[in-house]
């Protein structure tokens, strides 16, 4: 009788260990996949920019500086992603995000330009890509948090070493400018005092 | 502490409630089938003519087979039948700005949820609504009505699509297909059984010594009562599971978009719409984001109405979403990136 109970207990423990181990490995792969998704979206953004520039170029000759800064930022981002350095990539992408949002703000100021369907399409594409980059980061951070939590909580923590689990780094905003709260100025010119 | 914490806590609570309901449902159906076998076994165990004739659980296994058959049919034909019933057209390559926006929004939510891109359909219906179908995430479908594309802004459309992606990621459609099959099985056997009972009941002579004693009699009475009420009870339980999954999908939408306020706004718009749906079949109301046959969004909150509803009251859903957003709509809108504010 005692033997049977002991055996049953052993079986339960082994099953438990297997499921904990598998959960850790599956989470680890999910984290790696989520990281790749960010890459995919960044690449898509790089491919989209020449299109955008070609469309708006003719109508915005006098906004050359804005366009050039976008092109420069794109080239830098591509160069950074080719090196494979994560911190440098994040830095360059942040610059590109800033340049793009300035360009979109400028486009808003040209109603004629906005009215052409090509530009509105591109604007939609760009909005979608920017959102996807954001959501890809969000997914990565969520998955990485789950993975890290599993490694730190009982009982999965007991098998972290066996599953070769190491804490995953969350994607953080590196640029101070992006982290800063937007400064909203609500004053109407001269203060009425 | 954080909005996300509140959100994941809600998800966990919803999952727990849903698991309990499903377990209860399965136990009830098992009692209907295998319970009968046990009673028969107990009753015939001590009878002189062949003790324990009924060791093999015939009734339970028969019900299992019928249920499996119905579930298989639901798996196999459900999604395609639904899409053709709703006269939906699939978007393969988007041709208008509206279609492109929908495709982009769906793809964004795929990135956010990590689910594979579902097939996208537009339903020619002016009533704003959306539904998802497909029994597994690799073969899923999302359908949005023309009314939804026209009335919802980009953020709201995104929240609605995220709710449907939540259903897909949770395997809700599979679950509901399975539970609906169980309900159908119970209904079929109930009908057949009672018809046979009426014909055969008169001729049958009651054997005096069932030989099981008081326990068997009590069990038998309980079992018969269960069968009499079974169609109603199973239906109510499925409704309840469906409603708990709606809350879960709302919370999933908030997880994907981090913008629960947008879903609340969308629900208010959908619920406040007076347009009567034409294309969405009544039988698939439970798959929609909100019951399309609700005439007004705040007049069906009685206790009885709640029991039979396919969806939780919109007011309650909106309230929970606003809680996730800490009611502070203004602050939430300011936190949006400037890019996501641009609307077509």
Interface residues (C-beta under 8 A of the other chain):
Chain A: X30 X33 X34 X37 X41 X100 X101 X104 X105 X108 X117 X120 X121 X123 X124 X125 X126 X127 X128 X130 X131 X132 X134 X135 X136 X138 X139 X142 X143 X182 X184
Chain B: X97 X100 X101 X104 X105 X107 X108 X109 X111 X112 X113 X114 X154 X255 X256 X258 X334 X337 X338 X339 X340 X342 X344
